[in-house]
Amino acid sequence: MATSRFLTIATLSTALILGATTPASAGTGGTTSTKLSNGKLYFEARNGSVVSGNSSVFYGATKYEKNEGSKVYVTLMMVTSEALFKDTQKAVSAGQSVSHSFGAQSIAKYAPDCSATGLMDATTGKYYTPPVTFC
């Protein structure tokens, strides 16, 4: 179910998480990524106006693609000025990817600064993406 939500955000917003490598600019959101020694961490956030027509919410999703190295355990997260959203811990081996969509969240309650960041807590450390501004 988490993967389908992630793909829904990407499809509805017409922004594919794959291939994005630069910080997102202000506006309705975008995708950022961080290159790691063994893969890449992606984060996408979109204003609800472009996903569901509801501009009082935002959608966020984090994805990790592991290219090499031994199996690690990761927890994908989304950080805002007011909250930390977490998925359950998952095992990832070389050649695999994991993703999680955090669904619709209130901008006023969780991100009054209109910004969110992707975070991965792995057995090897914590890794962040650049923030995405979505309003």
C-alpha positions as CSV (number, residue, x, y, z in Angstrom):
1,M,0.0,0.0,0.0
2,A,2.8,2.5,0.8
3,T,4.3,2.1,-2.7
4,S,1.0,2.7,-4.4
5,R,0.5,5.9,-2.4
6,F,4.0,7.1,-3.3
7,L,3.3,6.4,-7.0
8,T,0.0,8.1,-6.8
9,I,1.7,11.3,-5.6
10,A,4.2,11.1,-8.4
11,T,1.5,10.4,-11.0
12,L,-0.9,13.0,-9.9
13,S,1.7,15.7,-9.5
14,T,3.4,14.7,-12.8
15,A,6.8,14.8,-11.0
16,L,8.7,11.5,-11.0
17,I,11.0,10.9,-8.1
18,L,13.5,9.1,-10.3
19,G,16.2,11.3,-11.8
20,A,15.7,14.4,-9.7
21,T,18.9,15.7,-8.2
22,T,18.5,19.3,-7.3
23,P,16.7,21.1,-4.5
24,A,13.1,22.0,-5.1
25,S,12.1,25.6,-5.4
26,A,9.3,27.5,-3.8
27,G,5.8,27.0,-5.2
28,T,3.7,23.9,-5.2
29,G,6.4,21.5,-4.2
30,G,8.9,19.3,-5.9
31,T,11.5,16.6,-5.5
32,T,14.9,16.5,-3.9
33,S,17.6,13.9,-3.4
34,T,20.8,13.1,-1.6
35,K,23.4,10.9,-3.2
36,L,24.8,8.3,-0.7
37,S,27.8,6.1,-1.0
38,N,25.6,3.1,-1.6
39,G,22.5,4.6,-3.2
40,K,20.2,7.6,-3.3
41,L,17.6,9.0,-0.9
42,Y,14.7,10.9,-2.5
43,F,12.0,13.1,-1.0
44,E,8.9,14.6,-2.7
45,A,6.4,17.0,-1.3
46,R,3.4,18.5,-3.1
47,N,0.8,21.1,-2.1
48,G,-2.6,19.5,-2.0
49,S,-3.8,21.9,-4.7
50,V,-1.9,20.0,-7.4
51,V,-2.7,16.5,-5.9
52,S,-6.2,16.6,-4.6
53,G,-7.4,20.2,-5.1
54,N,-7.2,20.9,-1.4
55,S,-4.6,23.6,-0.8
56,S,-4.8,23.3,3.0
57,V,-2.9,20.0,3.0
58,F,0.4,18.7,1.6
59,Y,1.6,15.3,0.6
60,G,5.1,13.9,1.2
61,A,6.9,10.7,0.3
62,T,10.4,9.4,0.9
63,K,12.2,6.7,-1.1
64,Y,15.5,5.0,-0.8
65,E,17.3,3.1,-3.7
66,K,20.1,0.9,-2.6
67,N,22.7,0.2,-5.3
68,E,25.4,-1.8,-3.5
69,G,26.6,-3.0,-0.2
70,S,25.2,-5.4,2.4
71,K,21.7,-5.4,3.7
72,V,20.7,-2.5,6.0
73,Y,17.6,-1.7,8.0
74,V,16.0,1.6,7.4
75,T,13.2,3.7,8.7
76,L,11.9,6.3,6.2
77,M,10.6,9.6,7.7
78,M,9.4,13.1,6.9
79,V,10.4,16.0,9.1
80,T,8.4,19.3,9.3
81,S,8.8,22.3,11.7
82,E,6.1,20.7,13.9
83,A,6.3,17.0,13.5
84,L,8.2,13.8,12.6
85,F,6.4,11.2,10.5
86,K,7.8,7.7,10.5
87,D,7.3,4.5,8.6
88,T,8.1,1.1,10.1
89,Q,11.6,-0.3,9.8
90,K,12.4,-2.2,6.6
91,A,15.3,-4.3,5.4
92,V,16.9,-3.3,2.1
93,S,19.5,-5.1,0.0
94,A,21.5,-4.0,-3.0
95,G,19.3,-3.6,-6.0
96,Q,16.2,-2.9,-4.0
97,S,14.3,0.2,-3.2
98,V,11.8,1.1,-0.4
99,S,9.4,4.0,-0.3
100,H,6.7,5.4,2.0
101,S,4.0,8.0,1.4
102,F,2.8,10.0,4.4
103,G,-0.6,10.9,3.0
104,A,-2.4,14.2,3.3
105,Q,-1.2,16.3,6.2
106,S,-2.4,19.7,7.4
107,I,-0.2,22.6,6.4
108,A,-1.4,24.8,9.3
109,K,-0.9,22.1,11.9
110,Y,2.3,20.3,10.8
111,A,4.1,22.7,8.3
112,P,3.2,26.3,8.8
113,D,6.5,27.3,7.2
114,C,5.4,25.3,4.1
115,S,8.5,23.1,4.2
116,A,9.3,19.4,4.7
117,T,12.5,17.3,4.5
118,G,13.1,13.6,3.9
119,L,15.0,11.6,6.5
120,M,16.2,8.0,6.6
121,D,17.4,6.5,9.8
122,A,19.5,3.5,8.9
123,T,21.8,1.1,10.7
124,T,24.7,3.1,9.2
125,G,23.5,6.6,10.3
126,K,20.9,9.3,9.6
127,Y,20.6,10.8,6.1
128,Y,18.6,13.9,5.1
129,T,17.4,15.3,1.8
130,P,17.3,19.1,1.1
131,P,14.0,20.6,2.1
132,V,11.0,21.0,-0.3
133,T,8.9,24.2,-0.1
134,F,5.3,23.6,-1.2
135,C,3.4,26.9,-0.8
